[in-house]
Amino acid sequence: MSTMANTTPDATDRAVLSGTEPRGATSVDVAVVGAGFSGLYLMHRLAALGMSAIGFDTAEDVGGTWYWNRYPGARCDVESLDYSYSFDPELDRTWEWSERYATQSEILAYLQHVAVRFDLRRHFRFETRIASAVWSDETGRWTLTTDAGDLVVCRFYVMASGCLSLPKQPDVPGAGTFEGEVYTTGRWPHEPVDLDGKRVAVIGTGSSAIQSIPIIAAHAAELTVFQRTPNFSLPARNGPVDAAKRAEIDADRAAYRERARWSGAGVPRERSEISALSVSEEDRRAAYEKAWNTGGLFSLGSAFNDLLVNEAANRTVAEFIRGKIAGIVDDPETAASLMPDSYPFGTKRPCLDDHYFEVYNQPHVQLVDLRKEPISTITRTGIETAEQTIEIDVLVYATGFDAMTGALVSVDITGRNGLTLAQKWADGPKTYLGLTTADFPNLFMITGPGSPSVLSNMVVSIEQHVDWICDSLVFLGEHGMDRIEPTLASEEAWGTHVNDFAALTLFPQANSWYMGANVPGKPRVFLPYVGGVDGYRQICNDVVERGYLGFRLDGPGGESCNDGVIRPLKPDVATMLQFIEDLGMPQLETLSVADARAMSNAGREQRPTGPDVGTIEDGTYPAATGQLDYRLYRPASPGPHGLILYLHGGGWVLGDATSDDPLCRDLCDRTDAIVVSVDYRHAPEARFPAAVDDALAALAWVRSEATRLGGSPDRIAVAGWSAGANLATVVAQSARNDGAPSLRCQALLTPVTDGSAGYPSMDENADGYMLTASLLNWFWDQYATLEERADARASPMCASDLAGMPPTVLMTCEFDPLRDEGAAYAEALAAAGNDVTHVMAKGQIHTSIPAVDALPTGALHRAAIADFLHAHLT
Ligand code: N01
């Protein structure tokens, strides 16, 4: 890349890059759309790097969202001490915030101050819109066309266009008919708007409306608020900047900023480690009261650690807020209308207000609940609902934005092979890290979809993105490269990761702009990344450290493509592994058998219990050498039911009839079959083939007692997990060999199938995923000699003939040492002519499947196993 010292937009034709640009085009290294927080900082960094750059903004000046959102009461809902740049400590020293939450005008003044201090305006063309951008593979350049028809050719193109910058088109019947004054909060006039003595209507009750309504009410003769969905709004408790907080920050500003960078939401704060359901109602209420009185966006939502992931926990805080509304609003009917009840708290962006609910106690303010009386039409003089006609002088649309993707696709961006961004994203945005998108080389987005962006303090996220992009441009330049593009595989995997994370939360339950649900026809996709600013920053750093994993880099200096998936583990699995690592527990195989059993049993106390089933019975059955325990799970539905003989996991050494209790409940619940979990003798006290003998005895007993147990003797399946799956299929082989009545099917969950051979996954996943290769070897050593491991009753893969086996569902997990031997067994069964369904669980580990409710991402696979069993048992 060229490194030109002067970066003025008037650098037209001076910085010729390839000699192939259209005549009269401005040629630069980097073109930037947007002069808000993102564009300004980006331009500052590019200038410091000596790269030629030009920026564009439709506004007359810098400011971005703070240039446009001038509606009465507009403020930031992140505290001013946090909502400011951190890149230059000197800048901090030149600016004093006057209030806890800065007004729009103060933030705009701050950005103007930044623009002057770093001489940034000269890089921008204002009142200029980029209408289109077209990539050329031949020249490796983007060609941008402005709304004035000017051309700009650049190597790198950055959309710093903001997440909430394109107001949503009013989708109200009759919009455009009204002949009085019409305003949109996101495009409020720069001149003063006189509302004194007027009849005003506000449509919408999001953040913009909730901030502006108290001020509009103070001026209007009559105010009617049209509310479609009530919002959770929390008191801002604005005031002067807190002196103690300022002193704390001033004491070590760098450390404070660093804590912000590595925090969940870009604001340093304590994270609760406690579930809302783990404390008494009194303590819970006290915590909520404290947070309510503290005010702010984060205090209530972070009072407990499970408010955004657990519905029952969330109900407690939602109920608390509804109680507050009831206490503030005098008229019970209005109060009821203002209480949100159709989505969990926090799943739509909560609002911060300054005496919003109190407004409805004023006699000249009326709330129209559109759920009861929808708008029929807007007329020339007012608004008609199903119940009434309201004459007005002023109509205010506070109806929100086409968030996160709207501004990006509003520019006609065409990537490789004529593909436009709008076409590519027709079913929802696809990005790698929210920064880039495949088939659009050298295009970057700041805080794009798939990054924490709107779920964080935007300034922190913006700085991180700008730094990542600039560091990448430097890297490319230093390595003689000039193209960067994500691979389709990395992009797809990132989309999966973003969705997996969102699915662990309650966010998808709301019809929010986070979900694109506020814009008719927009695909319903969760847009931001919910994994936190800290986790996300680590991911972006890891991508670079791992040689730009998932990117193709190209240029005169060479080509490199280090394709791969940056976070292949499911997020809940990764969190659990981290939790266990933090506990620092010893490896089971380093303990005595007795201690290993004690540790394994202790773990059972902590886990979720699994679903309720009809009845549970404990008893004993005649095993090979005496009575052993069983536990039976019976569905609530009338029988007779199919019967599943279940063999527990634990490497033939650990566990008993109740050790996989949550999984057995889950199987019973999902299959509507009786599950009989049996104990068997364990090694090393009873080595191979004792467990096999007991498992065979258990099958014989289940067959003979099927009717008494409430099942059908001719509808029996075997199932098991891990070593239990090994026993299950050994039993199935034995039944086939003996010509016993056919089993309906077998369900083998991450089975041990072959102790006689080594498989690649044994090395690949040897360590770090709960079941280690060394633990597996330890289990084998307790159970069977090397010679015995070649016996088909220990290693069912060693059977000389696998034909005639029952229909099989076999599950393997990507990060399991046993993955490949399970897959090999599935292949061998299929090759022998059996009906085999192989469920491959990506991102899962050996212990994922029994972790019912603890690892929600495993539910999909448990459902697949259960569907198979259900289909074969009915
Ligand atoms: O927009 P919104 P906003 N008929 O989408 C309603 C940030 N922000 O501009 O919920 C009737 O939240 C719509 O109803 P419903 C902040 O992140 C920050 O207020 O879709 N009503 C909703 O009530 C915020 O979340 C700050 O049923 C219609 C409202 O209009 C984001 O910007 C300040 C309708 C839109 O609310 C957006 O906030 C302001 C229709 N056809 C904004 N269409 C701070 O920093 C829409 N609505 C404090």
Boltz pocket constraint, residues with backbone or C-beta under 6 A from the ligand:
constraints:
  - pocket:
      binder: B
      contacts: [[A, 75], [A, 76], [A, 77], [A, 78], [A, 164], [A, 170], [A, 171], [A, 172], [A, 185], [A, 203], [A, 204], [A, 205], [A, 206], [A, 207], [A, 208], [A, 209], [A, 211], [A, 226], [A, 227], [A, 228], [A, 229], [A, 349], [A, 350], [A, 352], [A, 370], [A, 398], [A, 399], [A, 400], [A, 401], [A, 454], [A, 511], [A, 513], [A, 518]]
      max_distance: 6.0
